Amino acid sequence: MDESPRQTQLDRIERRQKYILALLIVPYLVWFATITDVVIAAFLYFVLGVIAFVLITIRRRNRDTAAQ
């Protein structure tokens, strides 16, 4: 039996879950920006974005090397 179609479907479900979580986080980020200074919030969001980018890049590289 080929598990490839099932794995593809599971990957799509996981990606959708991440999109939904990202959409749920946005109102909290806006709320945080309203109670703090916008410049401070923007700096913190920038730092969080860089950290998220680095973590995603590392995860993809590890997944690519594990597949080989």
Secondary structure, DSSP 8 states (H G I E B T S, - for coil): ---HHHHHHHHHHHHHHHHHHHHHHHHHHHHHHHHS-HHHHHHHHHHHHHHHHHHHHHHHHHHHHHH-
